[in-house]
Amino acid sequence: MSGATDDRPTLLEVLPKAGLVYSEKGNLSEVLCKPKIMPIKSVSLERLEAMEQQAENFRKSNPTTAMPK
C-alpha cells in the first residue's frame, strides 16, 4: 500500500504574485434575516374548523340521522 502513494507526484501550492487572493477563513459571523409574518391560523386549520362547524350544525338540525353517542 505504501508503494501506491510513492507513484503519485506531489502537488505544490501555487499562490499568485499579483491579483486578489480570496480566503473564507476570516470574519465568519451570523447572517440575520428579517422576521417573517406568520398567519395566526393556517388556511388548512380554518378549513378544518369550518368543516367541523358544518358537521355540528348538520348534527343539530338532523337529530334522527346523527350517530348516537
Protein Blocks (a to p, Z undefined) as FASTA:
>chain_A
ZZmmmmpccddddddfbdcdddfkgopacdddddddddfbdfklmmmmmmmmmmmmmmmm
mmmlpccZZ
